[in-house]
Amino acid sequence: MPATFLGVRHHSPACARLVAEAVEELRPAFVLVEGPADFNDRLDELLLGHELPVAVFSHYRDGQRAVSSWTPLCDYSPEWVAVSSGRAAGAEVRFIDLPAWHPAFAERTNRYADAEARYAEATARLCRHFSVDSVDALWDRLFETEDGDASGDGDGPESGSGSGSGSGDGDGAARRLEAYFDLVRGEAEADAGDRAREEYMAAWVRAALREAGERPVLVVTGGFHTPALRALAALPEPCGDSTAEDGGPG
């Protein structure tokens, strides 16, 4: 059975609801979540009943550099819902992103910073199209508000009539999310950091698919990565596809 990829915006209540619905519907064998893979041995600690918000803090120091990184989580974080509801459903839950000390995170202190800030051309075009002045306002209009209108004047993401994710139209919201992130990513080449992360996360997906057999696998990552992950996971498995040295699938 192929993986189900659910691209999200970090800290989006609408996306958190979609994740909860996907876990309930699929009852997956694996829930794979964008997060530091070297923390997997301590996931039980993350689920001890903390009062949210919480954050995973990663720190690395050697003779050449010191790296600190946050992975923030709150009750409406899609990643938190994926971890907590996946565990409650009996799934094997795994973080699948590179550790914070990897060079891919050399310039990033917040793992869940939105990719739109790095690939702004498409979002600027969408902001003009929908007559809003920021990506946050664009997102709220398309996905978070009860009466959200994704139609604009006819050529926006999933153009046509439609309501925001708050309306409970889960399938329609998922389609609009996919269209939105396809537009954001477009044909742009990922930078070296994103490319390394996506290749690593795809190795996790392939490993989970091997182990799951005919049972579902749910992959929850920032939506910018989803088009690339879907393509990479479908490629023939590279010889020696293993990320075990970073705590990944062996």
Secondary structure, 3 states (H helix, E strand, C coil): CCCEEEEECCCCHHHHHHHHHHHHHHCCCEEEEEEEHHHHHHHHHHCCCCCCCEEEEEEEECCCCEEEEEEEECCCCHHHHHHHHHHHCCCEEEEEECCCCCHHHCCCCECCCCHHHCCHHHHHHHHHHHCCCCHHHHHHHHHHCCCCCCCCCCCCCCCCCCCCHHHCCHHHHHHHHHHHHHHHHCCCCCCHHHHHHHHHHHHHHHHHHHHHCCCCEEEEEEHHHHHHHHHHHCCCCCCCCCCHHHCCCC
